[in-house]
Amino acid sequence: MRRILLVIASLLLAAQPVRAETPFTVTTLTDGLEHPWSIAVAPDGNLLVTERPGRLRLIDPASGKARSIGGLPDIRVQSESGLMGLALDPAFAGNGHLYLCYSTGGVLRAGNRLSRFTLKGNALQDELVLIDDLPGARWHNGCRVAVAPDGFLYASMGDATEAADAQDTGKLHGKIFRLNRDGGVPADNPFPNSPVWSFGHRNPQGLAFRPADGALWSTEHGPDSQDEVNRIVKGGNYGWPKCRGIDPCDGLAHYQPAIAEFERSSTIAISNLIFYRGAAFPDWQGDILFVSLKTGRLYHLDLDGDKVTKAEILIDDDFGRLRDIAEAPDGSLYLATGNGEDQILHLVPR
């Protein structure tokens, strides 16, 4: 028991954030957006940005000018649902493939869907549905999408307000999925013929792969406190609704406590994360950067293996809610605000 308490105390101490000096200046790349949800940076440096009310924009990083991309399917826009996750295929420059997670149906039959599209000119074409009839609700839709270094496609799904179903590996609530990029289920997934990779999630809002080893990490909303940073492992159980944060969870098979939690007494409404790779901020290489909605913060986490050794706050509610973060080819950073009247911010070294 004493060892468990010491471990918990050390993790809590490591995760306590401090306000840090900011080595960047912030400018507005573009404004006039409405709840931008996901930023993907194309090989040519252009930004593709989803907006939750059902719009997809292509933004020129030099001018900040945005143009609309057509060909989107019908999208259910309701509270936290809408057009959400976006990821580009590794061969996007040649095949134009991109992956979207969006809400479907209506009030009486709400759902979510993960699909592949082909971008041709200024429109999406050739939708290939990868997973249909995902759980859906006004809240907890998950829907972050990412492609792994080994080419597999990952997507998150919240519990869609059905908390108990997150523990049922036969249901799709509260899961992180792993798929082939054509929608097939990989033979080495932990549950036969199932896209489920991990379970016991409440509302995973971020997915990122660590460059050093390709490991998958995630951010996840707690209910009223203990938002999580998790390292996702094959078949792992992340505790919801039985356990949360870094708390021990006796008797729960395959349980994986959070690497860190933010915070013990309230929720920061954690959103997406990246592992920084660029040269613009060399001291951050291999570190985690993530943003939050409720507190409007940009955090920097220093890691030693899987342990957080330092947590810093780089932006503290200077721009309101922050939904997404992405790295530009030159190592500068983009942030998406989430206030309703929104902008893409550009962070460059001082």
C-alpha positions in Angstrom: 0.0 0.0 0.0 2.8 2.4 0.9 4.5 1.8 -2.5 1.2 2.5 -4.3 0.8 5.8 -2.4 4.4 6.8 -3.2 3.8 6.1 -6.8 0.6 8.1 -6.9 2.3 11.0 -5.1 5.2 11.1 -7.5 2.9 11.1 -10.5 0.8 13.8 -9.1 3.9 15.9 -8.4 5.3 15.4 -11.9 2.0 16.4 -13.5 1.6 19.7 -11.6 2.0 22.4 -14.4 3.9 25.6 -14.0 3.6 28.7 -16.2 6.7 29.0 -18.4 8.3 31.6 -20.5 7.0 31.4 -24.1 9.7 31.0 -26.8 7.2 32.0 -29.6 5.1 34.8 -30.9 1.5 34.2 -31.9 -0.3 35.6 -35.0 -3.6 34.9 -36.6 -3.3 32.8 -39.8 -7.0 32.9 -40.6 -10.2 33.8 -38.9 -13.9 33.6 -39.7 -14.1 29.9 -38.8 -16.7 28.2 -36.6 -15.6 25.5 -34.2 -12.6 24.1 -36.2 -12.0 20.6 -34.9 -9.1 19.0 -36.7 -6.1 20.4 -38.6 -4.1 18.2 -41.0 -1.0 19.7 -42.8 -0.6 18.4 -46.3 2.8 17.6 -47.8 2.7 21.0 -49.7 2.2 22.9 -46.4 -1.5 23.7 -47.0 -3.8 23.1 -44.1 -7.0 21.1 -44.3 -9.4 22.0 -41.4 -12.7 20.5 -40.4 -15.4 22.6 -38.8 -17.9 20.9 -36.6 -20.9 22.5 -38.3 -20.1 20.4 -41.4 -17.5 22.3 -43.4 -14.0 21.4 -44.7 -11.5 24.2 -45.5 -8.2 24.3 -47.4 -6.0 27.1 -46.1 -3.0 28.6 -47.8 -0.3 29.0 -45.1 1.3 32.0 -46.9 -1.8 34.2 -47.2 -4.2 32.6 -44.7 -6.9 32.5 -47.4 -9.4 29.7 -47.0 -11.5 28.0 -49.6 -14.3 25.5 -49.1 -14.0 21.9 -50.1 -17.3 20.4 -51.5 -18.6 16.9 -51.7 -19.2 16.3 -48.0 -21.9 13.8 -47.0 -25.0 14.7 -44.8 -23.7 15.4 -41.3 -25.6 15.5 -38.0 -24.8 18.7 -36.3 -25.9 18.6 -32.7 -24.2 19.9 -29.5 -20.7 18.3 -29.6 -21.4 16.2 -32.7 -20.7 17.1 -36.4 -17.7 16.9 -38.6 -14.7 16.1 -36.4 -11.7 13.9 -37.0 -9.4 14.2 -40.0 -6.2 12.4 -41.1 -4.4 12.3 -44.4 -3.2 9.1 -46.0 0.6 8.6 -46.0 0.4 8.7 -49.8 -2.0 11.7 -49.9 0.2 13.6 -52.4 -0.4 10.9 -54.9 -3.8 9.4 -54.1 -5.7 12.2 -52.4 -7.0 9.9 -49.8 -8.2 11.4 -46.5 -10.1 10.0 -43.5 -13.0 11.7 -41.8 -15.0 10.8 -38.7 -18.4 12.5 -38.7 -21.9 12.3 -37.1 -24.8 10.7 -38.8 -28.6 10.2 -38.4 -30.8 12.4 -36.4 -32.1 13.0 -32.9 -33.8 9.6 -32.7 -31.1 7.6 -34.4 -27.8 9.3 -33.7 -24.6 7.7 -34.9 -21.1 8.3 -36.1 -19.1 7.1 -39.2 -15.5 6.7 -40.2 -14.9 7.0 -43.9 -12.2 7.4 -46.5 -12.6 10.0 -49.2 -10.6 11.1 -52.3 -9.9 14.8 -52.7 -10.0 15.8 -56.3 -9.7 19.5 -57.0 -12.0 21.3 -54.6 -14.3 18.4 -53.8 -14.4 15.1 -52.0 -15.4 12.0 -54.0 -15.6 8.2 -53.7 -16.6 7.8 -50.1 -15.6 4.4 -48.7 -17.3 3.7 -45.4 -14.8 2.0 -43.1 -17.0 1.7 -39.9 -20.7 2.6 -39.9 -23.3 2.8 -37.1 -20.8 3.8 -34.5 -22.5 4.9 -31.3 -23.6 8.6 -31.3 -25.0 11.1 -29.0 -25.0 14.8 -28.3 -21.8 14.3 -26.3 -18.8 12.0 -26.0 -18.4 11.2 -29.7 -14.6 10.8 -29.6 -13.8 10.8 -33.4 -10.1 11.6 -33.4 -8.4 9.9 -36.4 -4.7 9.2 -36.9 -2.5 7.0 -39.2 0.3 5.1 -37.5 3.9 5.0 -38.7 3.3 1.4 -39.7 0.3 2.4 -41.9 -2.6 1.2 -39.7 -5.5 3.6 -39.2 -6.6 4.4 -35.6 -9.8 6.2 -34.5 -11.3 7.0 -31.1 -14.9 6.6 -30.0 -16.4 8.1 -26.9 -18.9 6.2 -24.7 -21.8 8.2 -26.3 -23.1 8.7 -22.8 -23.5 5.0 -22.2 -20.7 4.6 -19.7 -21.1 0.9 -18.8 -20.7 -0.1 -22.5 -17.1 1.2 -22.5 -16.2 -2.0 -20.5 -17.9 -4.3 -23.1 -15.5 -5.3 -25.8 -18.4 -6.5 -27.9 -19.7 -3.0 -28.2 -18.1 0.0 -29.9 -18.7 2.6 -27.1 -15.6 4.0 -25.4 -13.0 2.4 -27.6 -10.0 3.1 -29.7 -10.0 1.2 -33.1 -7.3 -0.1 -35.3 -8.0 -0.8 -39.0 -6.3 -1.4 -42.3 -6.7 1.7 -44.4 -9.3 0.0 -46.6 -11.5 -0.8 -43.5 -10.3 -4.4 -43.0 -9.7 -5.7 -39.5 -6.0 -6.6 -39.0 -5.5 -10.2 -38.1 -3.4 -9.4 -35.0 -6.0 -7.1 -33.3 -6.6 -8.3 -29.7 -10.2 -9.3 -30.2 -11.0 -11.6 -33.2 -12.7 -9.9 -36.2 -13.1 -6.7 -34.2 -11.7 -3.2 -34.9 -11.3 -2.7 -31.1 -7.7 -2.0 -30.0 -8.3 -0.7 -26.5 -11.4 -0.1 -24.3 -12.6 1.5 -21.1 -12.5 5.0 -22.5 -14.8 7.9 -21.7 -14.1 10.4 -24.5 -10.7 10.2 -26.1 -10.0 13.5 -27.8 -6.4 13.1 -29.0 -4.2 10.5 -30.7 -0.5 10.8 -31.5 2.4 8.4 -32.1 5.8 8.9 -30.4 8.5 9.2 -33.0 11.1 7.2 -30.9 9.1 4.0 -30.8 5.8 4.4 -32.7 3.8 4.0 -29.4 0.3 5.4 -29.5 -0.7 8.0 -26.9 -4.0 9.6 -26.2 -5.7 12.3 -24.3 -9.1 11.7 -22.6 -11.8 13.8 -20.9 -12.6 13.0 -17.3 -16.2 13.5 -16.1 -15.5 16.4 -13.7 -11.7 16.0 -12.9 -8.7 13.8 -13.8 -8.4 14.4 -17.5 -5.9 11.8 -18.8 -2.8 11.4 -20.8 -2.6 7.7 -21.7 -0.1 5.4 -23.4 -2.3 3.0 -25.4 -1.4 -0.7 -25.5 -3.0 -3.6 -27.4 -6.0 -4.9 -25.5 -5.6 -2.4 -22.7 -8.5 -1.5 -20.4 -8.4 2.2 -19.4 -10.9 1.8 -16.6 -13.9 3.9 -17.4 -16.4 4.0 -15.7 -15.0 1.9 -12.9 -11.7 3.8 -12.5 -10.1 6.9 -13.8 -6.9 8.9 -13.9 -3.9 7.5 -12.2 -6.0 5.7 -9.5 -5.3 2.1 -8.9 -8.0 -0.3 -9.9 -7.9 -3.6 -8.1 -9.5 -6.6 -9.9 -10.0 -5.0 -13.3 -8.2 -7.2 -15.9 -5.7 -5.5 -18.3 -6.1 -2.2 -16.5 -3.8 0.6 -17.6 -3.8 3.7 -15.3 -3.1 7.1 -16.9 0.5 8.3 -17.3 -0.7 11.7 -15.9 -3.9 13.4 -15.0 -5.0 17.1 -15.2 -6.3 17.9 -12.6 -7.4 16.2 -9.4 -10.0 18.8 -8.4 -11.5 19.9 -11.8 -11.5 19.2 -15.5 -9.4 21.1 -18.0 -11.3 19.6 -20.9 -8.2 18.2 -22.5 -8.1 18.1 -26.3 -5.6 16.9 -29.0 -1.9 16.3 -28.5 1.2 15.9 -30.7 4.8 14.7 -30.2 7.0 17.6 -31.4 9.4 16.6 -34.1 10.7 19.9 -35.6 13.7 22.1 -35.5 12.0 25.4 -34.7 11.9 24.6 -31.0 14.8 22.1 -30.5 14.4 21.8 -26.8 11.0 20.2 -27.3 11.9 17.4 -29.7 10.2 14.2 -28.6 8.1 16.0 -26.0 4.3 16.2 -25.8 2.3 19.4 -26.6 -1.4 19.4 -25.9 -4.3 21.9 -25.7 -7.3 22.2 -23.5 -10.8 23.6 -24.0 -12.1 24.7 -20.6 -8.8 26.3 -19.4 -7.7 27.5 -22.9 -4.1 26.2 -22.3 -1.2 25.0 -24.3 0.8 22.5 -22.3 4.3 21.1 -22.7 5.2 17.8 -21.1 8.8 16.6 -20.7 9.1 12.9 -20.6 11.6 10.4 -19.3 10.5 7.2 -20.9 6.8 6.9 -20.0 7.1 9.2 -17.0 6.2 12.9 -17.1 9.1 14.8 -15.5 7.9 18.4 -16.1 4.6 20.0 -17.1 4.6 23.6 -18.3 1.8 25.9 -19.4 2.8 28.0 -22.4 -0.6 29.7 -23.1 -3.1 30.3 -20.4 -6.5 31.3 -21.7 -5.1 34.1 -23.8 -7.3 33.0 -26.8 -10.2 31.2 -25.1 -10.8 27.5 -25.8 -8.2 25.6 -27.8 -9.3 22.5 -29.8 -6.4 21.3 -31.9 -2.7 21.6 -32.4 -0.6 20.6 -35.5 3.0 21.0 -36.6 4.0 22.8 -39.8 6.8 21.5 -42.1 9.1 24.2 -40.7 8.5 23.2 -37.1 6.2 26.1 -36.3 2.8 25.3 -34.7 -0.8 25.8 -35.6 -3.6 26.0 -32.9 -7.3 26.0 -33.6 -9.5 27.9 -31.2 -13.0 26.5 -30.2 -15.1 29.5 -29.2 -17.7 29.7 -32.0 -16.1 32.7 -33.7 -12.7 31.1 -34.3 -9.3 31.3 -35.8 -6.2 29.3 -36.7 -3.2 30.7 -34.7 0.4 30.4 -35.9 3.2 30.1 -33.3 6.7 30.9 -34.6 10.0 31.2 -32.7 10.9 34.6 -31.2 
